[in-house]
């Protein structure tokens, strides 16, 4: 079989992730590879750490990009903090809370579940009741921005509740970091992880993680060795905490070119301003929402809890959900996501994240969706979506 170089098609990535990668970030990844202990590279590592602190809104010293996707960041937080016999309250209102439960159990802990309907935020009353039902609780784990549903929960209130009950917090910000406010120090969150491929406009493969001093102390004082050698932060920080004359201790060969890309994406978000990035994502959401509603479509999540960068659009009656996604990809090269779990076949997940969050992409999606739904005979209001979106852009 003759094999030639792979040439991927050019897509407009409007799904739940990855998002479009900015050309500056792609160009950064193509720069010459150097050694992972090269002085120039280790200087760049320090810059990455400093920029991540700005984006996370934290002063935590232990703030690094873990080598691996957001799932590795998640597991890093759990394996370092949860020991056999620990009780962890896990909030599940979508697919990713279920993954947290699995992590707790694989660490030998007990997951006390707080379960809410998909598309609803975490119920604070249920969490308070669960704290009362259990003895000492090691941590409260929750997803700030649930990618499977497009709902955002009240991270500040959940972190405050954990502190009042003497528990740590483990927080998933994979879809929120860079797109909506993530305020680690203000929330007093303890272990927070994210991903490079969404609102940071970088490619998949890195997971920014930040650990509070309180959580770092728990990691250092734990009774048993951390079950994962690769994700043991006591070892990883020997590499990432170097500098100031201290030698770095080899742990693993870092993904050098991917870190170039993350560095560039962080430079770009700081050039824009983190707060301005939050505003941009909200503006794109508002335009998309207004366009969809003018067309006669709705969003699954109630307005106060909607995640601007991940929109769950309800599928009209009689419309074949998968056929619409297929046509969007074939005719317009637009990728959107399907519903997961209880939402399979009922919604489209439309991401407006990072470099994908632009007026051009909102306009293209609305025009393409109207064209396809019209051809399928769906009951929509033709010609209304684009004027409504344009009005929102101008607001």
ChimeraX attribute file (.defattr): number of C-alpha atoms within 10 A of each C-alpha:
attribute: neighborCount
match mode: 1-to-1
recipient: residues
	/A:1	3
	/A:2	3
	/A:3	5
	/A:4	6
	/A:5	5
	/A:6	6
	/A:7	6
	/A:8	6
	/A:9	7
	/A:10	8
	/A:11	12
	/A:12	18
	/A:13	25
	/A:14	26
	/A:15	24
	/A:16	27
	/A:17	27
	/A:18	21
	/A:19	27
	/A:20	24
	/A:21	22
	/A:22	19
	/A:23	12
	/A:24	13
	/A:25	22
	/A:26	19
	/A:27	12
	/A:28	18
	/A:29	21
	/A:30	12
	/A:31	12
	/A:32	9
	/A:33	12
	/A:34	12
	/A:35	12
	/A:36	17
	/A:37	16
	/A:38	10
	/A:39	12
	/A:40	11
	/A:41	17
	/A:42	18
	/A:43	13
	/A:44	15
	/A:45	23
	/A:46	16
	/A:47	15
	/A:48	23
	/A:49	22
	/A:50	18
	/A:51	19
	/A:52	25
	/A:53	21
	/A:54	15
	/A:55	21
	/A:56	25
	/A:57	17
	/A:58	22
	/A:59	17
	/A:60	20
	/A:61	15
	/A:62	20
	/A:63	26
	/A:64	26
	/A:65	26
	/A:66	26
	/A:67	21
	/A:68	17
	/A:69	20
	/A:70	26
	/A:71	19
	/A:72	21
	/A:73	26
	/A:74	27
	/A:75	21
	/A:76	23
	/A:77	27
	/A:78	25
	/A:79	23
	/A:80	24
	/A:81	25
	/A:82	25
	/A:83	23
	/A:84	14
	/A:85	12
	/A:86	19
	/A:87	23
	/A:88	29
	/A:89	28
	/A:90	26
	/A:91	27
	/A:92	24
	/A:93	25
	/A:94	28
	/A:95	17
	/A:96	20
	/A:97	21
	/A:98	15
	/A:99	15
	/A:100	27
	/A:101	21
	/A:102	16
	/A:103	20
	/A:104	26
	/A:105	19
	/A:106	17
	/A:107	21
	/A:108	16
	/A:109	20
	/A:110	21
	/A:111	22
	/A:112	20
	/A:113	18
	/A:114	21
	/A:115	17
	/A:116	15
	/A:117	13
	/A:118	22
	/A:119	22
	/A:120	20
	/A:121	27
	/A:122	26
	/A:123	17
	/A:124	16
	/A:125	9
	/A:126	15
	/A:127	22
	/A:128	15
	/A:129	11
	/A:130	17
	/A:131	19
	/A:132	12
	/A:133	10
	/A:134	12
	/A:135	9
	/A:136	14
	/A:137	21
	/A:138	21
	/A:139	25
	/A:140	27
	/A:141	29
	/A:142	27
	/A:143	30
	/A:144	26
	/A:145	30
	/A:146	28
	/A:147	26
	/A:148	24
	/A:149	33
	/A:150	29
	/A:151	29
	/A:152	25
	/A:153	22
	/A:154	16
	/A:155	24
	/A:156	16
	/A:157	12
	/A:158	24
	/A:159	25
	/A:160	16
	/A:161	18
	/A:162	23
	/A:163	18
	/A:164	9
	/A:165	17
	/A:166	14
	/A:167	22
	/A:168	24
	/A:169	30
	/A:170	28
	/A:171	25
	/A:172	29
	/A:173	28
	/A:174	29
	/A:175	30
	/A:176	27
	/A:177	25
	/A:178	30
	/A:179	28
	/A:180	23
	/A:181	17
	/A:182	22
	/A:183	17
	/A:184	25
	/A:185	14
	/A:186	11
	/A:187	18
	/A:188	19
	/A:189	27
	/A:190	25
	/A:191	30
	/A:192	26
	/A:193	28
	/A:194	30
	/A:195	33
	/A:196	30
	/A:197	26
	/A:198	30
	/A:199	33
	/A:200	30
	/A:201	30
	/A:202	31
	/A:203	24
	/A:204	19
	/A:205	20
	/A:206	25
	/A:207	24
	/A:208	29
	/A:209	27
	/A:210	30
	/A:211	25
	/A:212	23
	/A:213	15
	/A:214	13
	/A:215	21
	/A:216	20
	/A:217	12
	/A:218	15
	/A:219	22
	/A:220	13
	/A:221	9
	/A:222	13
	/A:223	10
	/A:224	9
	/A:225	13
	/A:226	21
	/A:227	13
	/A:228	13
	/A:229	13
	/A:230	13
	/A:231	20
	/A:232	17
	/A:233	23
	/A:234	14
	/A:235	15
	/A:236	18
	/A:237	17
	/A:238	15
	/A:239	20
	/A:240	22
	/A:241	19
	/A:242	16
	/A:243	14
	/A:244	6
	/A:245	6
	/A:246	9
	/A:247	12
	/A:248	15
	/A:249	15
	/A:250	15
	/A:251	14
	/A:252	12
	/A:253	10
	/A:254	16
	/A:255	15
	/A:256	19
	/A:257	17
	/A:258	22
	/A:259	22
	/A:260	23
	/A:261	25
	/A:262	29
	/A:263	22
	/A:264	23
	/A:265	27
	/A:266	25
	/A:267	17
	/A:268	17
	/A:269	20
	/A:270	18
	/A:271	11
	/A:272	12
	/A:273	15
	/A:274	22
	/A:275	15
	/A:276	15
	/A:277	23
	/A:278	21
	/A:279	16
	/A:280	23
	/A:281	24
	/A:282	19
	/A:283	21
	/A:284	26
	/A:285	28
	/A:286	18
	/A:287	26
	/A:288	29
	/A:289	23
	/A:290	23
	/A:291	27
	/A:292	24
	/A:293	18
	/A:294	20
	/A:295	21
	/A:296	15
	/A:297	18
	/A:298	18
	/A:299	19
	/A:300	21
	/A:301	21
	/A:302	11
	/A:303	9
	/A:304	10
	/A:305	16
	/A:306	23
	/A:307	27
	/A:308	28
	/A:309	32
	/A:310	30
	/A:311	29
	/A:312	28
	/A:313	22
	/A:314	19
	/A:315	18
	/A:316	17
	/A:317	10
	/A:318	10
	/A:319	16
	/A:320	14
	/A:321	19
	/A:322	17
	/A:323	12
	/A:324	19
	/A:325	18
	/A:326	15
	/A:327	18
	/A:328	19
	/A:329	17
	/A:330	11
	/A:331	10
	/A:332	16
	/A:333	16
	/A:334	22
	/A:335	24
	/A:336	21
	/A:337	21
	/A:338	22
	/A:339	19
	/A:340	18
	/A:341	12
	/A:342	14
	/A:343	18
	/A:344	12
	/A:345	16
	/A:346	20
	/A:347	23
	/A:348	27
	/A:349	25
	/A:350	25
	/A:351	30
	/A:352	32
	/A:353	33
	/A:354	27
	/A:355	19
	/A:356	26
	/A:357	27
	/A:358	16
	/A:359	19
	/A:360	10
	/A:361	19
	/A:362	24
	/A:363	20
	/A:364	14
	/A:365	22
	/A:366	19
	/A:367	17
	/A:368	20
	/A:369	21
	/A:370	21
	/A:371	15
	/A:372	17
	/A:373	18
	/A:374	14
	/A:375	9
	/A:376	14
	/A:377	10
	/A:378	14
	/A:379	15
	/A:380	18
	/A:381	15
	/A:382	15
	/A:383	14
	/A:384	18
	/A:385	26
	/A:386	24
	/A:387	15
	/A:388	20
	/A:389	26
	/A:390	17
	/A:391	12
	/A:392	18
	/A:393	14
	/A:394	8
	/A:395	9
